[in-house]
Structures are given as C-alpha cells and as structure tokens.
Amino acid sequence: MPGDVETQSPTDDLMEMVVGGCTAQAIYTAAKLGIADVLAEGPRTAEEIAAKVEADPDGVYRLLRALTTRAIFAEEPGKRFTLTPMADALRSDAPNSVRALVLMAGHPITWETWGRLTHSVVTGEPAFWKLRGMRVFEYLARDEEYADLFNQAMTFSSSIEIPTILEAYDFSRFRTIVDVGGGQGRLLAAILQATPDANGVLLDIESVTASAPPVLAEAGVADRCTIHSGSFFDAVPTGGDAYILKHVLHDWPEDKAVDILRSVRASIGENGELLLVALVLPDDNSPHLGKVVDLDLLLEFGGRHRTAEEYRRLLATAGFALRRVVPTAGAASVVEAVPA
C-alpha cells in the first residue's frame, strides 16, 4: 500500500548477521595495513593508499568501498577516502585507539579458534587447547608476537574500563589493597592515586610483574606498592583489607576458579573484603556484551562469565558470601563479597 515502509524480512536480518564475520575481517585487514594512519594525513585515493601500505590498489578500493557501507571510512568525490569517527579509532596513535583489540580479534590464531566453535559446543572443551596442544597462557609464553598483541589488547581494555570502576566504587575505606593477578598494576596504580592514604600489594607471575615498576613509577605510587611475584594458586599475600581480582576467574574452569578463591580465602582476614571486577550477566535475555565474549572464554580458556546467582554459588563454595553487585558505566561490575 502507498505509504507503507518496507522492512527487512527475518531472512534478511539473519543474513546481515552472517556477513558480520566478513565485516570483522575487513576491519582487521584495514587495521593490519595501517590504512587509518595513512588517512590521518588527509583524503587519499585507493592508489595512493596502496602505495603507502604496499598493497594492490584494486583490493584496497574494494576493501574500503565495503567498509564505507558500515560508516568505517567515507568516500568523497573523485574516489578519495577519508576517516570517519569509527575509522579514526583504528589509528595507532588515537587517544582511544582500538587497533590492538581489532588486531587481536582478527588474528589468524583467534580466527582459526573461532572456526572450531562447534567442537567446543559439542564437547564443552576449549578448541584452543585441541588446536595448540596447550592452554592459552602456556602458548603466550612461547609466542612472543601473539603475547605482545594480547598484552596490548588487555592494556587498551583496562584503559577504558578503569575510569568507570573508580567512578562507581569507593576504595577510600581500605588501607591495604591486594591486587591478585593484577598484571602490570594499572588498576592498582589508579586506585592508589585516588586513595593517597592506602598502600598496595601487586601479585602476578614474574614474567608479568617484571613490567610493573615503570607503570607504578609513572603513576607516582611506587613507594606505596609492594610487588610479589608468584602464582595465585600457590599463595596470596596476607594483611590486606581488600583483595581485588579483575577479570581473573573467568579465564579458568570451575574447579580452578574455586582453587583461586580458596587461595584468597586462606589469606584474607575475617574483616577483609573480596572485590571481583567482572562482567556479570543478566538473568534474562537482554543483550549484554558478556554473552558473546562468554563464547570466546569457552573456546580459548575453558572459563565462563556468570550471573549474580552463579557468582553467589561459586563464592559460597570457596567460603565467601556475596554482599552486593555494583554496576559501572561500562560492561563490568564490582562483585563485593566477604568471608562467610
């Protein structure tokens, strides 16, 4: 009828989702070639871009033509391409550059692992372990290039997440804060900057904590932070008022997650508090980033994201009682628990 608005059919919607994987690889390719860095200098034709990135001009044109349909790059008269706000985030020097995360998501190793999703869904076992013959963290210790990319992606994720955590949660009541599996100490450094009367303890394996001193020094908190190198499976430092685990438990199968919590429980005082920074899934069918990322955890780590009730049960198994879940402006929440 005249005036009716044509809508997509369910089949069209489904096909749009299916080709999303193609779009993801197109974005990866643009990031890998550094096309956004070239266009930061101004609009360029495909030929000019190709000469800069050492690629085929026709291939570059077809790549960018496809991405312009997603508002990633724009085409001007004369077939000259330019940056859009989304393309600008692919620049390596952009303030909130997502390039490292894109390179990690589209890396051949990641892509090959996702190609084995059926295996993980059918067996419940991580496809990464089957493909590589080892766990992810073992592989990272052997593949320097992939490990460096992984660390860059995690650093970016922390950089956008930490401000939302500090806005949502008040750490000022704690005098000694132990960051368990805290990496290079970026979260702990930010907390100590916000709580000048507090001291910190950073725990992670030696290959990770080796990079922590410059991070703590740059934040101006090195004199208030002690670094412990070791595994949280073996022992966790005592004497903390608060013990933080930021995105730690989700990387491990259930039994290992319980072991980590029990290790903390053995060290925490009766008046101490446990703070889990995690993606807490909603109980209903509402959209949430963690529901898709959860599949990646199944594929690579054998871990999982959890609902609040699932965290309650997990914590109880290790001797903790969930007190509350504090949402942030980002995807993560702070799960607050105390010794039971």
Disulfide bonds with the S-S distance in Angstrom:
none
